[in-house]
């Protein structure tokens, strides 16, 4: 995922029409779409009633997280130290900020600088662990729920630095640098789980060493979220864009962008972001068949996709391709869009922070 200049998009467009998947788990798919709409203020009378009824749960979640953070901040709950530097890549919301591709990019760049990085993640989404191993086959990738043990194990195996994928709320392991990603599409007003997508308030970024605003494609606007974060920033945020890199088929062979109508299939945290990138790179707006994040595709889903296809080209994400690979014979000419990390602002600033925590004599800067 090399860096470079971000491409200019064709301009703002309406979201692609979203088809509700009716495969083997229709209730979970509908529930996900309803929750996202509900977080945005939808849901009608039932949504208003649910927002009222879940208000105590939001306050309880906030109180519990704040109490836990105070215990760590005051040293009442002890931190576990790793024998090598630890860099955490995390966020404030549930999914959609690009932690996994950014973590993989950081591992790749650290290796290019002569480090021996290890990627440690909880391993909740096995598709993401497969991707990490594909993206960085020569680096140590550990799925470890106990991230402190994972960091220790990585050091024992010769790693010189650990990158935590989704580690911001994992306070038990001390880290040398916290990188917090905030999607440009994140709401400018914090509503905590379960009434909204936020795990923590904006004030939590005061724990971070650096804040990175991410956007999907070149037409996203980061103005609203940057204004919301501004009171808590110690320095300007870094800005990156996930941009089209290349196309392949499910077997990994080079392919081309679709030239006509297409059906986009994905099960990711922010399907609308994927749709925006597709519109920019193809110049056309296709239909979006959205499954829940980390969805495990079944034969029923493949039948659903095939029925919806109607002769159109199928396109999907790298994350979904990992699980759809088993159905490659049933889904011919399915094209996979690979993304790269492009810096819009602050690349030198980011590396100043990263280089500042690496041990002298390991690699080169």
C-alpha positions as CSV (number, residue, x, y, z in Angstrom):
1,X,0.0,0.0,0.0
2,X,2.4,2.7,-1.1
3,X,1.8,6.3,-0.4
4,X,1.1,8.9,-3.1
5,X,-1.1,11.8,-4.1
6,X,-4.8,11.2,-3.6
7,X,-6.9,11.1,-6.7
8,X,-9.5,13.8,-7.4
9,X,-13.0,12.4,-7.5
10,X,-15.8,13.3,-9.9
11,X,-17.6,15.2,-7.1
12,X,-20.2,14.6,-4.5
13,X,-23.0,12.2,-5.4
14,X,-25.9,10.6,-3.7
15,X,-25.4,7.3,-1.9
16,X,-25.8,4.2,-4.0
17,X,-29.1,2.5,-3.7
18,X,-28.8,-0.1,-0.9
19,X,-30.3,-3.5,-1.4
20,X,-31.2,-5.3,1.9
21,X,-29.7,-8.8,1.8
22,X,-32.2,-11.6,2.2
23,X,-29.8,-14.5,2.7
24,X,-29.5,-16.9,5.5
25,X,-29.6,-14.3,8.2
26,X,-32.1,-11.7,7.1
27,X,-32.9,-10.6,10.6
28,X,-29.3,-9.7,11.4
29,X,-28.9,-7.8,8.1
30,X,-32.1,-5.8,8.6
31,X,-31.2,-5.1,12.2
32,X,-27.8,-3.7,11.2
33,X,-29.4,-1.3,8.6
34,X,-32.0,-0.3,11.2
35,X,-29.4,0.4,13.9
36,X,-27.3,2.6,11.5
37,X,-30.4,4.5,10.5
38,X,-31.5,4.8,14.1
39,X,-28.1,6.2,15.2
40,X,-28.6,8.8,12.5
41,X,-32.0,9.8,14.1
42,X,-34.3,7.6,12.0
43,X,-36.6,4.8,13.0
44,X,-39.8,6.9,13.3
45,X,-41.9,6.6,16.4
46,X,-40.3,3.3,17.4
47,X,-36.9,4.8,17.0
48,X,-37.8,7.8,19.2
49,X,-39.1,5.4,21.9
50,X,-36.0,3.3,21.7
51,X,-33.7,6.4,22.1
52,X,-35.6,7.3,25.2
53,X,-35.6,3.8,26.7
54,X,-31.9,3.2,26.0
55,X,-30.7,6.5,27.5
56,X,-30.0,4.9,30.9
57,X,-27.9,2.3,29.1
58,X,-25.8,5.0,27.4
59,X,-25.2,6.7,30.7
60,X,-24.3,3.4,32.3
61,X,-21.9,2.6,29.5
62,X,-20.3,6.1,29.8
63,X,-20.0,5.9,33.6
64,X,-18.4,2.4,33.5
65,X,-15.9,3.4,30.8
66,X,-15.0,6.7,32.6
67,X,-14.6,4.9,35.9
68,X,-12.3,2.3,34.3
69,X,-10.2,5.0,32.6
70,X,-9.8,6.9,35.9
71,X,-8.5,3.7,37.6
72,X,-5.8,3.3,34.9
73,X,-5.0,7.1,34.9
74,X,-4.4,7.1,38.7
75,X,-2.4,3.9,38.7
76,X,-5.0,1.9,40.7
77,X,-5.2,-0.6,37.8
78,X,-1.6,-1.6,36.9
79,X,-0.3,-1.4,33.3
80,X,1.6,-4.3,31.8
81,X,4.8,-3.2,30.1
82,X,6.2,-4.8,27.0
83,X,9.9,-5.3,26.4
84,X,9.6,-3.6,23.0
85,X,7.8,-0.4,21.8
86,X,4.1,-0.7,21.4
87,X,2.2,1.4,18.9
88,X,-1.6,1.2,19.1
89,X,-4.0,2.0,16.2
90,X,-7.5,2.5,17.5
91,X,-10.6,4.7,17.2
92,X,-13.5,6.2,19.1
93,X,-16.4,4.5,17.2
94,X,-17.6,1.1,16.2
95,X,-16.0,0.2,12.9
96,X,-15.6,2.2,9.7
97,X,-12.4,4.2,10.5
98,X,-10.0,2.0,8.6
99,X,-8.0,0.6,11.5
100,X,-7.1,-2.6,9.7
101,X,-5.7,-1.2,6.5
102,X,-3.9,1.6,8.3
103,X,-2.4,-0.9,10.8
104,X,-1.2,-3.0,7.8
105,X,0.2,0.0,6.1
106,X,2.1,1.0,9.2
107,X,3.6,-2.5,9.6
108,X,4.7,-2.5,5.9
109,X,6.3,0.9,6.3
110,X,8.1,-0.1,9.5
111,X,9.5,-3.1,7.8
112,X,10.7,-1.0,5.0
113,X,12.6,1.2,7.5
114,X,14.5,-1.9,8.8
115,X,12.3,-2.7,11.8
116,X,10.9,-6.2,12.6
117,X,7.3,-5.3,13.3
118,X,4.7,-7.7,14.7
119,X,0.9,-7.1,14.3
120,X,-1.1,-8.1,17.3
121,X,-4.9,-8.0,17.3
122,X,-7.7,-9.6,19.3
123,X,-8.6,-11.7,16.3
124,X,-12.4,-11.0,16.5
125,X,-12.7,-10.9,12.8
126,X,-10.7,-13.8,11.3
127,X,-11.1,-12.2,7.9
128,X,-9.0,-9.3,9.1
129,X,-6.3,-11.6,10.4
130,X,-6.1,-13.4,7.0
131,X,-5.8,-10.0,5.4
132,X,-3.0,-9.0,7.7
133,X,-1.1,-12.2,6.7
134,X,-1.7,-11.6,3.0
135,X,-0.7,-7.9,3.2
136,X,2.5,-8.6,5.2
137,X,3.4,-12.3,4.7
138,X,7.0,-11.8,6.0
139,X,5.9,-10.2,9.3
140,X,4.6,-11.8,12.5
141,X,0.8,-11.6,12.9
142,X,-0.7,-12.8,16.2
143,X,-4.3,-13.2,17.1
144,X,-4.3,-12.8,20.8
145,X,-7.2,-11.7,23.0
146,X,-4.6,-10.9,25.8
147,X,-2.7,-8.2,23.9
148,X,-0.1,-7.9,26.7
149,X,0.8,-11.6,26.3
150,X,0.7,-11.1,22.5
151,X,3.3,-8.3,22.8
152,X,5.5,-10.4,25.1
153,X,5.3,-13.3,22.6
154,X,6.1,-11.0,19.7
155,X,9.3,-9.8,21.5
156,X,10.3,-13.4,22.3
157,X,10.0,-14.2,18.5
158,X,12.3,-11.4,17.6
159,X,10.0,-8.4,16.9
160,X,11.4,-5.0,17.5
161,X,8.1,-3.2,17.7
162,X,4.4,-4.2,18.1
163,X,1.5,-2.6,16.2
164,X,-1.8,-3.2,17.9
165,X,-4.9,-3.3,15.6
166,X,-7.8,-1.8,17.6
167,X,-6.0,-1.1,20.8
168,X,-7.1,2.3,22.0
169,X,-9.6,1.0,24.6
170,X,-7.3,-1.9,25.7
171,X,-5.7,0.1,28.5
172,X,-4.0,-2.8,30.3
173,X,-1.1,-3.0,27.9
174,X,1.1,0.1,28.2
175,X,1.8,1.7,24.8
176,X,4.5,4.1,23.7
177,X,2.2,5.7,21.1
178,X,-1.5,5.8,20.6
179,X,-2.7,6.6,17.1
180,X,-6.4,7.4,17.0
181,X,-8.3,7.2,13.7
182,X,-11.5,9.2,13.2
183,X,-13.5,8.7,10.0
184,X,-14.4,11.9,8.3
185,X,-18.0,10.6,8.1
186,X,-18.2,10.2,11.9
187,X,-21.1,12.2,13.5
188,X,-20.0,15.6,14.9
189,X,-22.0,14.9,18.1
190,X,-21.1,12.1,20.4
191,X,-23.8,9.6,21.2
192,X,-22.4,6.6,23.1
193,X,-23.2,3.0,22.7
194,X,-25.9,1.6,22.5
195,X,-27.7,4.8,21.4
196,X,-24.9,5.8,19.0
197,X,-21.6,4.5,17.4
198,X,-19.2,6.1,19.9
199,X,-17.2,4.1,22.4
200,X,-15.7,7.2,24.1
201,X,-16.2,11.0,24.1
202,X,-14.0,13.3,22.0
203,X,-12.1,14.2,25.1
204,X,-10.5,10.7,25.0
205,X,-8.2,11.8,22.3
206,X,-6.2,13.7,24.9
207,X,-4.7,10.2,25.7
208,X,-3.5,9.9,22.1
209,X,-0.2,10.8,20.7
210,X,-1.6,11.7,17.3
211,X,-5.0,11.9,15.7
212,X,-5.6,10.7,12.1
213,X,-8.7,11.7,10.2
214,X,-9.5,9.1,7.5
215,X,-11.7,9.4,4.5
216,X,-13.0,7.0,1.9
217,X,-12.2,8.4,-1.6
218,X,-11.4,11.9,-2.5
219,X,-14.8,13.6,-2.1
220,X,-15.3,13.2,1.6
221,X,-15.4,16.3,3.7
222,X,-13.7,16.3,7.1
223,X,-14.7,19.8,8.1
224,X,-17.5,18.9,10.5
225,X,-15.6,16.2,12.4
226,X,-12.4,18.4,12.5
227,X,-14.3,21.2,14.1
228,X,-15.7,18.9,16.7
229,X,-12.3,17.5,17.5
230,X,-10.5,20.8,17.5
231,X,-10.9,21.7,21.2
232,X,-9.1,18.5,22.2
233,X,-6.3,18.5,19.7
234,X,-2.7,19.4,20.7
235,X,-1.6,19.6,17.1
236,X,-3.3,19.6,13.7
237,X,-4.6,16.1,12.8
238,X,-3.0,14.0,10.2
239,X,-5.3,13.3,7.2
240,X,-5.3,10.2,5.0
241,X,-7.4,8.9,2.2
242,X,-8.1,5.3,1.3
243,X,-7.9,5.4,-2.5
244,X,-8.2,2.8,-5.3
245,X,-4.9,0.9,-5.9
246,X,-5.7,-2.0,-8.2
247,X,-8.3,-4.6,-9.2
248,X,-8.0,-8.4,-9.1
249,X,-10.2,-11.4,-9.3
250,X,-10.8,-13.7,-6.4
251,X,-7.7,-15.8,-7.3
252,X,-5.6,-12.6,-7.0
253,X,-5.0,-12.2,-10.8
254,X,-5.0,-8.7,-12.2
255,X,-8.3,-7.5,-13.4
256,X,-9.9,-4.3,-14.5
257,X,-12.5,-1.9,-13.1
258,X,-16.1,-2.6,-14.3
259,X,-17.0,-0.8,-17.4
260,X,-20.8,-1.1,-17.2
261,X,-23.3,-1.6,-14.5
262,X,-22.2,-3.4,-11.4
263,X,-23.5,-4.9,-8.1
264,X,-21.3,-4.2,-5.1
265,X,-21.3,-6.8,-2.3
266,X,-19.8,-6.1,1.1
267,X,-20.0,-6.8,4.8
268,X,-17.9,-4.0,6.3
269,X,-18.3,-1.3,8.9
270,X,-19.0,1.5,6.5
271,X,-20.5,0.2,3.3
272,X,-21.4,3.7,2.1
273,X,-17.7,4.6,2.1
274,X,-17.0,1.6,-0.2
275,X,-19.8,2.8,-2.5
276,X,-18.3,6.3,-2.7
277,X,-14.9,5.0,-3.7
278,X,-16.5,2.8,-6.4
279,X,-18.4,5.8,-7.8
280,X,-15.2,7.8,-8.0
281,X,-13.1,5.1,-9.6
282,X,-15.7,3.9,-12.1
283,X,-17.5,7.1,-12.8
284,X,-20.8,5.3,-12.3
285,X,-23.1,4.5,-9.3
286,X,-23.9,0.8,-8.9
287,X,-26.2,-0.9,-6.5
288,X,-24.9,-1.9,-3.0
289,X,-25.8,-5.3,-1.4
290,X,-24.8,-4.7,2.2
291,X,-24.3,-7.5,4.7
292,X,-23.4,-7.1,8.4
293,X,-19.8,-6.3,9.4
294,X,-17.7,-9.5,9.6
295,X,-20.5,-11.5,7.8
296,X,-19.8,-15.2,7.2
297,X,-21.1,-15.9,3.7
298,X,-23.2,-19.0,3.1
299,X,-24.6,-20.8,0.2
300,X,-27.9,-19.0,0.7
301,X,-26.0,-15.7,0.5
302,X,-24.4,-16.8,-2.8
303,X,-27.8,-17.7,-4.2
304,X,-29.0,-14.2,-3.1
305,X,-26.1,-12.5,-4.8
306,X,-26.5,-14.5,-8.0
307,X,-30.2,-13.7,-8.1
308,X,-29.5,-10.0,-7.6
309,X,-26.7,-9.9,-10.1
310,X,-28.9,-9.9,-13.3
311,X,-25.9,-10.1,-15.6
312,X,-24.0,-7.2,-14.0
313,X,-20.3,-7.3,-12.9
314,X,-19.8,-8.2,-9.2
315,X,-17.4,-6.1,-7.1
316,X,-16.3,-6.5,-3.5
317,X,-13.7,-5.5,-0.9
318,X,-10.5,-7.3,0.0
319,X,-12.0,-8.1,3.4
320,X,-15.1,-9.8,1.8
321,X,-13.0,-11.5,-0.9
322,X,-11.3,-13.6,1.9
323,X,-14.7,-15.2,2.7
324,X,-16.1,-15.2,-0.9
325,X,-13.0,-17.0,-2.2
326,X,-14.6,-20.4,-1.3
327,X,-17.4,-19.6,-3.8
328,X,-15.2,-18.4,-6.6
329,X,-16.7,-21.0,-9.1
330,X,-20.2,-19.9,-8.3
331,X,-19.4,-16.2,-8.6
332,X,-17.5,-15.8,-11.9
333,X,-16.0,-12.4,-12.8
334,X,-16.1,-11.1,-9.3
335,X,-13.7,-8.2,-9.1
336,X,-11.9,-7.1,-5.9
337,X,-10.9,-3.5,-5.3
338,X,-7.7,-3.1,-3.4
339,X,-7.0,0.2,-1.6
340,X,-3.9,2.2,-0.7
341,X,-3.2,4.8,2.0
342,X,-2.6,8.3,0.6
343,X,-1.6,11.1,2.8
344,X,-3.4,14.4,2.4
345,X,-1.6,16.2,5.3
346,X,0.8,15.4,8.1
347,X,2.9,12.4,6.9
348,X,6.2,13.9,8.4
349,X,4.3,14.7,11.5
350,X,3.2,11.1,11.9
351,X,6.6,9.7,11.4
352,X,8.1,12.2,13.9
353,X,5.9,10.5,16.5
354,X,6.6,7.0,15.4
355,X,10.4,7.4,15.1
356,X,10.3,9.0,18.5
357,X,9.3,5.8,20.2
358,X,11.4,3.3,18.3
359,X,14.5,2.0,20.0
360,X,17.9,3.4,18.8
361,X,19.8,0.9,16.7
362,X,16.8,-1.0,15.4
363,X,16.3,-0.2,11.7
364,X,16.8,3.2,10.0
365,X,14.6,6.3,9.9
